[in-house]
């Protein structure tokens, strides 16, 4: 039975630099990189060395804590560098890509002809399994568990987020096959959540073997965590799996074509991009050619793999994150402002009435990375609750993490959240508390305690 969920608390942050609805197909990037840091809780053990030749689908490393989980190369080519950090931690595995991608071959099969164990084995062997993540913890799903449900958010409510209706158009066959794969992985429901105010693309509205729910409201209505909280809340000992719509296509192609095809359409967005638009590329690509084609303004810029609220800072010659479908470029906020918040601030956004943004609710802003202050005592109340649409006390949860009170964390809902659910709290916080870092700290404590 389809559900209608209305989210009342939240915030739609309107920014300059939305991607134009055109897809640019650039030549394949020269270099690709897979970053183990993209996988929460994964401790990599290398399976390749510099000089090795790989195909798309060749395993690069596995998880020491669960050796069945492997991460595969998204392209064919030669491993040219294994970049390490402090204590020889693996940061990047770089691959010089072939001009034409060669794929490792996997047997084609229909999901309905296989049982759950056979499907899991195929996903693990191909390296497609890491696209499936779980709550709690926001890490790669544990294949030995049976989730009570699987969630797919068909829309992203983040600032400047890519339009999945536009990206997914015309890919119904692979998407439905991917859904059939996921259906074999749970005894519960697959929740496909669409935005209420718009007419969803046919690829979503005609999907079978799923429960289509309609979600209304401001960001973070598109967050998986918010949707899970209102539709199928997680209790201690339970697990819910989730996957991005484009990654469902990867599962579908694996079964329809027998290939690990990590193709992804991404949006280049932000006020510092001259021509923001969509690009067809592959997971882990170098963003250099994309930025060159889109054109950046001649200023000091912050380049983000992901959204402005939750993405990671990368250099101009950096690489797309494993789960990201957006590159955002905004001005670097490394300048001081005369009189600071005392100035009228006609072009500044504020959730409160410090500035005049409340008079122009539809205005789009050119925001930089300036924090407009420094970290202060954590004493303000009522700010987080305005933008946090869960029945959880956000401030109390953060404070319980800071004192590492595991019992209190559990009572306050640590199992239901990940970092992105607190991104807006971090944005509106006058105390400049790094809420997302604290939530990850709490999740790591809980995972370590019960692993």
PyMOL commands that set and color helices and strands:
alter all, ss='L'
color gray80, all
select helices_A, chain A and resi 36-38+86-88+111-113+116-126+129-131+164-168+172-183+202-205+224-231+245-257+288-294+340-342+357-359+384-386+394-402+406-411+414-416+419-428+435-450
alter helices_A, ss='H'
color red, helices_A
select strands_A, chain A and resi 4-7+20-24+31-34+44-46+53-54+59-63+66-72+77-84+90-97+133-135+139-140+149-153+189-195+211-217+240-242+263-269+277-282+301-305+312-313+326-331
alter strands_A, ss='S'
color yellow, strands_A
deselect
rebuild
show_as cartoon
